[in-house]
């Protein structure tokens, strides 16, 4: 197997993954590529948990990418993320530095780790009719005629298998399509806490962010011309604080509903990561309570095996 050319640090919200990635980057001459679907927006800092200070260690700032690259209000998508990731990854690798992908957005992480280019392929109704009576096993065999299956994610359901065949058929009939994707072999490391600790950390962080001015951040975005609908689209902090600022919720209602929503979001993240493991992704887990230097040493040990 080719040596690792990417390190992925993933985890649920409030797991401390950014700090781990930054300390690791200093040790391995690395640069961080964010895999967070909301941190790409300018002016959305406290609510998205950018934790910019985590990128600076002992007065040294670790280079980071795909943070603050779009205006708030824009609806960035996974196709754009993959395009931008590839550009940054190739640039970092060309400078002989180690790319470190860090984030908790499962869709963004998988867009890279699955190892193929996403294209906005239209639905092929005729093909779907032709495949409608095929079993999942038959669909898998059809897909194998197009490409080598590196993991089982494309064939874990009939719907996904049909879509994968649809995409490959589109490529076959549109050879001009840019399907370039760098060869990636990533060490995947997860940082996790037990459920009770995760809930406590989320609540503590929510209180801290409110004290740091998260309500004022949302108010400022509204004052700059973003509509309540714009901000509600981003969910979690932006949704509930907007509902508070527009009089739909009291402060206590906002806090309680937001706290519950973040707990639920964290649970969904962990469910997503477990599903990735079932699909064949090897995630090596670190106990969140380990000292940071021990986490970094362990990652380097895994990387060098």
C-alpha positions in Angstrom: 0.0 0.0 0.0 1.2 3.5 -0.8 2.3 5.6 2.1 -0.2 8.0 3.6 -0.3 11.4 1.8 -3.1 12.8 4.0 -4.0 12.7 7.6 -7.7 13.2 8.5 -8.7 14.3 12.0 -12.4 14.0 12.6 -14.8 14.1 15.5 -18.1 15.4 16.7 -18.5 19.1 17.7 -16.6 20.1 20.8 -14.2 17.2 20.6 -11.1 19.4 20.4 -10.0 18.1 17.0 -8.8 21.5 15.7 -6.3 21.8 18.5 -5.0 18.2 17.9 -4.7 19.0 14.1 -2.7 22.2 14.8 -0.3 20.6 17.2 0.2 17.7 14.8 0.8 20.1 11.9 3.7 21.7 13.8 5.3 18.3 14.2 4.9 17.0 10.7 5.4 20.2 8.6 1.7 20.2 7.9 -1.1 22.5 6.8 -4.7 22.1 7.7 -7.6 21.9 5.3 -10.9 22.5 7.1 -13.8 20.0 6.4 -16.5 22.1 8.1 -19.5 23.0 6.0 -20.1 26.3 7.9 -16.6 27.6 8.6 -16.2 28.5 5.0 -18.3 31.6 5.6 -16.9 35.0 6.4 -18.4 36.8 9.4 -19.7 33.6 10.9 -17.0 33.0 13.4 -18.3 32.3 16.9 -21.4 30.4 15.8 -19.4 28.1 13.6 -16.7 27.5 16.2 -13.8 28.5 14.0 -11.6 28.7 17.1 -9.0 30.6 15.1 -6.8 30.8 18.2 -6.3 27.1 18.0 -4.2 27.5 14.9 -1.6 29.5 16.8 0.7 27.5 19.1 3.6 29.2 20.9 3.2 32.3 18.6 3.5 30.1 15.5 0.4 30.0 13.3 -0.2 26.8 11.4 -1.4 27.5 7.8 -5.0 26.6 7.3 -7.3 26.5 4.3 -11.0 26.6 3.2 -12.0 28.9 6.1 -13.5 32.3 5.3 -13.8 31.7 1.5 -17.4 32.6 0.9 -19.7 35.4 2.0 -22.4 34.7 4.5 -25.7 34.2 2.7 -24.1 32.1 -0.1 -25.1 28.4 -0.3 -21.8 26.6 -0.7 -22.1 22.9 -1.6 -20.2 19.7 -1.5 -19.3 19.8 -5.2 -17.6 23.2 -4.6 -15.9 21.8 -1.5 -14.4 18.9 -3.4 -13.2 21.2 -6.2 -11.6 23.6 -3.7 -10.1 20.7 -1.6 -8.4 19.2 -4.6 -6.8 22.6 -5.6 -5.5 23.1 -2.0 -4.4 19.5 -1.5 -2.4 19.5 -4.7 -0.7 22.8 -3.8 0.3 21.6 -0.3 1.6 18.4 -1.7 3.6 20.2 -4.4 5.4 22.1 -1.6 6.3 18.9 0.1 4.1 19.6 3.1 1.6 17.3 4.8 -2.1 18.0 4.2 -4.2 17.5 7.3 -8.0 17.5 6.8 -9.8 18.4 9.9 -13.5 18.6 10.5 -16.8 17.1 11.5 -18.9 17.5 8.3 -19.4 13.9 7.3 -20.5 14.7 3.7 -17.4 16.8 3.1 -15.1 14.2 4.7 -16.5 11.4 2.5 -16.4 13.5 -0.6 -12.6 13.3 -0.2 -12.1 9.9 1.4 -14.2 8.0 -1.1 -11.6 8.9 -3.7 -13.6 9.9 -6.8 -14.7 13.2 -8.4 -18.3 14.3 -7.7 -20.0 15.7 -10.7 -23.5 17.1 -10.8 -24.8 14.3 -12.9 -28.5 14.6 -14.1 -31.0 11.8 -13.5 -31.1 9.2 -16.2 -34.8 8.0 -16.1 -34.3 5.4 -18.9 -31.4 3.8 -17.1 -33.2 3.7 -13.8 -36.1 1.9 -15.5 -33.6 -0.6 -16.9 -32.1 -1.2 -13.5 -35.4 -1.3 -11.6 -35.7 -5.1 -11.4 -32.0 -5.7 -10.5 -31.0 -7.0 -7.1 -28.4 -5.2 -5.1 -25.9 -8.0 -5.9 -26.6 -7.6 -9.6 -26.2 -3.9 -9.4 -22.9 -4.4 -7.7 -21.7 -6.6 -10.5 -22.8 -4.0 -13.1 -20.9 -1.3 -11.2 -17.8 -3.4 -11.1 -17.7 -3.3 -14.9 -17.2 0.5 -14.7 -14.7 0.7 -11.9 -13.0 -1.0 -9.0 -15.0 -0.8 -5.8 -12.6 0.4 -3.0 -15.3 0.3 -0.3 -18.9 -0.8 0.0 -20.4 2.7 0.4 -21.7 2.7 -3.3 -23.5 -0.6 -2.9 -24.9 -0.5 0.7 -28.4 0.2 -0.7 -30.1 -0.3 -4.1 -30.7 3.5 -4.4 -27.0 4.3 -3.9 -25.9 1.5 -6.3 -28.3 2.8 -9.0 -27.0 6.3 -8.6 -23.4 5.1 -8.7 -24.1 3.3 -12.0 -25.9 6.4 -13.3 -22.8 8.5 -12.6 -20.4 6.1 -14.2 -22.7 5.8 -17.3 -22.7 9.6 -17.6 -18.9 9.6 -17.5 -18.8 6.9 -20.2 -21.0 9.0 -22.5 -19.3 12.3 -21.7 -15.5 11.6 -21.9 -14.8 15.4 -21.8 -15.9 15.5 -18.2 -13.2 16.5 -15.8 -12.9 13.4 -13.5 -9.4 14.2 -12.1 -9.0 13.2 -8.5 -5.7 12.9 -6.8 -4.6 9.5 -5.5 -5.3 9.8 -1.8 -4.4 7.3 1.0 -5.4 8.9 4.3 -4.7 7.9 7.9 -8.1 8.6 9.5 -8.1 9.5 13.2 -11.1 10.3 15.3 -11.2 12.1 18.6 -14.1 11.2 20.9 -15.4 11.6 24.4 -18.0 9.4 26.2 -21.6 10.6 25.8 -21.9 12.4 29.1 -18.6 14.2 28.7 -19.6 15.2 25.1 -22.9 16.6 26.4 -21.2 18.5 29.2 -18.5 20.0 26.8 -21.2 21.1 24.4 -23.1 22.9 27.1 -20.0 24.6 28.5 -18.9 25.7 25.0 -22.4 27.0 24.2 -22.4 29.2 27.4 -18.9 30.4 26.6 -19.8 31.4 23.0 -22.8 33.3 24.1 -20.6 35.2 26.6 -18.1 35.9 23.8 -20.8 37.6 21.7 -22.5 35.0 19.5 -25.9 36.8 19.7 -24.2 40.1 18.7 -22.5 38.2 15.8 -25.9 37.1 14.4 -27.4 40.6 15.0 -24.5 42.1 13.0 -25.2 39.7 10.1 -28.8 40.8 10.1 -27.8 44.4 10.2 -25.6 43.9 7.2 -28.6 42.8 5.1 -28.9 39.1 5.5 -32.5 38.0 5.9 -33.7 35.8 8.8 -34.3 33.1 6.2 -30.6 33.4 5.1 -29.4 32.7 8.6 -32.0 30.1 9.5 -30.7 28.1 6.5 -27.4 27.5 8.3 -29.2 25.9 11.3 -28.1 25.4 14.9 -26.7 28.6 16.4 -27.8 30.8 13.5 -31.3 29.4 13.4 -32.2 29.7 17.1 -30.5 33.0 17.7 -32.3 34.5 14.7 -35.6 33.2 16.1 -34.7 34.9 19.4 -33.7 38.2 17.8 -36.9 38.2 15.7 -39.0 37.7 18.8 -40.1 34.1 18.0 -38.3 32.7 21.1 -37.4 34.0 24.5 -33.7 33.9 25.6 -34.3 30.9 27.8 -36.3 29.1 25.0 -33.5 29.9 22.6 -30.8 28.5 24.9 -32.7 25.3 25.8 -33.7 24.5 22.2 -30.3 25.3 20.8 -28.6 23.2 23.5 -30.8 20.2 22.6 -30.3 20.7 18.9 -26.5 20.7 19.3 -26.6 17.5 21.4 -28.7 15.9 18.6 -26.3 17.2 16.0 -23.4 15.7 17.8 -25.2 12.3 18.1 -25.8 12.4 14.3 -22.2 13.1 13.7 -21.1 10.0 15.7 -23.8 7.9 13.9 -22.3 9.1 10.6 -18.8 8.1 11.6 -19.9 4.7 12.8 -21.6 4.2 9.4 -18.3 5.1 7.7 -16.6 2.4 9.7 -19.3 -0.1 8.6 -18.6 0.9 5.0 -14.9 0.0 5.4 -13.2 3.2 6.5 -10.6 2.4 9.2 -11.0 5.2 11.8 -8.5 5.0 14.6 -10.0 6.5 17.7 -8.3 8.6 20.4 -9.7 9.2 23.8 -10.4 12.9 24.1 -9.1 13.0 27.6 -5.5 12.0 26.5 -3.1 14.9 26.8 -2.6 16.6 23.4 1.1 15.6 23.1 0.1 12.0 23.6 -2.5 12.2 21.0 0.0 13.7 18.5 2.6 11.1 19.3 0.1 8.3 18.8 -1.0 9.7 15.4 2.6 9.9 14.3 3.2 6.3 15.5 0.2 5.2 13.4 1.4 7.3 10.4 4.8 5.6 10.4 3.6 2.0 10.7 
